């Protein structure tokens, strides 16, 4: 009996140790993102070859696109890919259930607006009481931003009806009179203005945290970053090159985005409208941890998560290393 017990304990120790064993160094980097404007830095880094340049010729790149943050985080949690860009709310919500990933850089601030239908009679946030408001998905970053402005105006989410709807289809809801407003990301805000005569109640400087609003972040599996610090830093350097390219070549950056979306989805976005929308984006690599904590608190209050304890979610180690190398 004693030998059997000892053998069992040894076996369990090996199993537990194996669960925490480090991964092998990657020969392929699997990258996830959305075919959305707020993921433009990822698209530029891919299209301009910055990622391949930083990884080296011996590392292959595989890409996956996702319709929303929930699908993105589910795939990351099941080891379907390694690193990419996603909204902070899905990242936080998943972390509180399964802390196996980390935010390693910012990606885009701003780039989201609160639009209202032409004849909705809404002139202030207070007028939203009783309104039907389109959001990308329940628990999305725009959901959290909407809750923030409602709370600041003395309202709650119970005072409105949130209508989950793919941003690309929101113009149809406006034209049919099915919603009164939309909390959405660009370029859909501009499209609503031009195609559905919508008004912008709160632009990127006024919506939620304004230009400090964190719309997209770079998120990675901890198993990948722990085993591949050089590739992780390489991703951040490529991301920073993409940010700089957008800032210095905005028109070309928008054309790259429009062409990329047409290639992968067959959807032809209007270049001039998309260029107009680009003025509401602020691509970045910086992380605003204060905003992330406030977003986590709102998610917890909405009972999307059991708490707002997100210590360990943000890891600036790799970003700090890249910035130090650049000095």
N, C-alpha and C positions, 0 to 999 in steps of 0.2 A: 504493500500500500504506500509506504514512504517513497519507494522508487517511482511509483506511478505519479504521486503528487509532485515530486521534484521535476519529473519529466514534463508534466503539464505546465508547471510554472515556467520552466525554461522555454517551452513552446510559446506560451503567451507572451513572454518577454521578447522573443524574436518577432512575433507578429506585431506587437506594439512598436518595437524599434523600426520595423520595416515600414510602418505607416508614416513615420516621421523621417524616413530616409531622404537625403537630398536627391534631386533629379540629376540626370546626366546633363552635361553641357549640350545645348541645342545645336542642331545642324539646320534647323528650319525655325523661323519666327512666324507665328500665326497671328495675324493682326485683324482686329474687329473694329467696325465703325458703322455709322448710319449713312445712307445716301442723302444727308441733310446739309444745309449750308453751315450749320454750327460745327460741322466736322471737316471744314475746309482745310484745316492744317494737315490732317491725316491724308487727305486727297492730294494736296500739293506735295507732301513728303513722298508719296508713292509715285506720282506722275513725273516729278522732277528728278527722281532717282536718288533723293537724299538718303532714304532708308537703305537702299542697296549699297550706296557709297559708304555709309557708316558701318554696315554689317560686314562688308567684304564679299568677294565673289564666291567664297566657299559656303556662305549661308544663303539658303533659299527663303523666299517670302511667299506665304500663302495668305490670302485675304478672305474675310467673310463680312457680309453686310447684314444688318438687322433692322427690323421695322421700329423697334422701341427698346427702352432700357431694360424692361423685364426680360425680354428674349435675350438681350446681350448678356445680362448678368447670369441668367440661367446657364447659358452656354459656357461662360467663363468658369462658373462654379463646377461644371462637369468636365472641365479640362478640354474643351473643344478648341480653344485658342488661348493665346498668352497675354496679349497686351492690346490696347486700343483706346478709343475715345467714347465717352458715354456721359450722360447727365449725372450730376452729383447725387440726386435723390435716389435713383435706382442703386447706385453704388453704395450709399449709406444704408439703405433699407436691407440690402442683401448682406452687408458686412455685419449687421447686428444679429443676423441669423447664422451666418457662416463666415467668420473673419479670415478668409483665405486669400484676400486680395488687398491691394493698397492703392491709394492715389499718389502718384509720383510727380505730377506736374499739373498746372492748369492748362487749359486749351483755348476756351473762348469765354469772355465775359460779355454781358449785354446780349444783343441779338434776339431779344424777346419783347413782345408788346402786348398790350391789352386793347383789342379792337372792338368797336361796337357797330351794330347794324345801322344802316342809314336812317330808318324810321323808328328806331327803338326808343327814342326819347330819353336817352341816357347822356347826361352831361357831366356826371361826377361818379365817383366810386359808390357814394351813398345811394345813387339811383339804381344800382345793380340789384337792390333788394327785390327778390322774386324773379330775377332774370334767369334765362337758360344760357349757360356759358359753355362753349366748346373748349375742351382741353385735349391734349394728345392721348393721354391714358391716365387712369387713376394712379396716383402716387408719382406721377411724372414731375420733372422739375418745374414745368409751368403750373401744374396743380399746386405745388408748394408756394410758388411765387404769388399765385392768385390768393391763396389763403393768407399770405402775408399782407397784401394790400387790403383785403376785406377786414382783417383784424385791425389794421391801422385806422380804418374808417369806422370802426365800431360795429362791424358786421361779423358774421361767422359763415362758414361753409353751409350751415343749415338754412341760411337766408337766401341761398341761390340753388339752382339745379345745375350740377356739372354734367356735361354731356361728352363722354369720351368719343373722339372722332379723329381719324387720321388727318393731319394738317392739310394734306393735299386735297382733301374732300370738303374742307370747311367752307370754301367759297360757295359750293352748292347749297349748304345749309343756310348761308346768309341770303342767297338769292331766292330760296324757297320760303324764307321767313321762319325757319325751324329753330333758329337760335337768335339770341339778342346780342351776344358778344362772344369773343374768343380770346383765350390766353394762349398765344402761339409764338413759335420761333420764326425767324426769317429764313427764306424770303417770303413766307406765307403772309406776313403782315402787309408787305407791299402789294402782294397779289390781291389780298382782300380789299385794299384801298382802290386799286386800279380796275379790278374785275367785278367787285361787288359793291362799289361805292361806300365802303366801310370808312368809319372815322377812327383815328387812333386816339383813344382816351388817355392811355399812358404809353409814352414811347420808351425807348431803351434807356433814357436818362431818368425816367420817372417810375417805371414799373419795378415794384419790389425794392431791391437794393440798388437800383439804378445801374450805372456803369460798373459797379462792383458786383452785380449779380453774376454768380458763377453758373454758366449755362452748360459748359462741357469741360470735362477733366480727362487727363490721361490716367488710366487705371490698368493695373497689371496683376497677374497671379503672383503671390508671394513665392510659390515654388519656382516660378520662372526667374524672378528677380534675384532670389537667393543663389540660384545655380548659375545665373548668367549676368553678373554685374556689368561686364563690358558691353554686352548687347543692350542691356537696359540703358546704360549711359549713351550708347550709340543711338538708340531710339530718341532719347531726349535731345541730343544734338541735332538730329534730323528734324525733329519737331521745332526746335528753335530756328533752324534755317527756314522752315516753312513760314513761321511767324514773321520773320524778317522779310521774306519774299513778299508776303501779303502787304506788309506795311510800305514797301518800296515799289511794288508793281501791282497795285490794286486791280487795275483793269485787266491785266494779263491773268492774275490769280482768279478773277471771276470767270474769264473765258475757259481756263483750265477746269474749273468746277463744272460749268455748264456742259462742256464736252464730255467730262467724265460721267456725269449723270446720264447723258444721252447714250453713252456707250454701254453702261451697265444696266440701264432700266428702259431705254428706248423713249424716255420722257424728254421732250424738248422744252427746256425752260427759256423764258424770254430773257435775253441777255441784258437789255436795258433795265428791265425791272429788277433783275438780280443784282446788277451793278448798283442801282439805287439802294437796294436792301443792304449791300455790303457796308454802307456808311453807318449802319447800326451795329456792326460787329466789332469786337475788340479782341482779336487773337492774342494770346498771351501764353507764357509758361509759368507765371507766378500763381501761387495758391493762396486764396483768402480763407484762412482757417476759421476766422470769426464768422463769416457768412455761412460756411459749411456747418458750423455748430448751430447757428440759428435755424438753418434748414432742417437739421436733425431734430431740433426741439419741436418744430412745427409738425414734422412727420410723426413724432411721438404723441403730440397732442391730438393728432388726427387718428391715432390708434393704428397707423400703418406699421409701426414698429413698437417693440415692448419698452424701449428706453431711448434716450439720446446720448448714451455713453459711447462715443466714437473714438476714444483714445486709441491710438495705434493705426487708425485708418489712413492718416496722412504720413507719408515717409519722404522726407526731403533729402535723404542721404545721397541719392544718385544725382538729383538736380544740383545740390550743393557742390558735389564733386565736379560736375561739368562746368559750373560757374567759376569754380576755383581754377580749373584748368585754363579757362578763357582769360583770366586776369593777367 
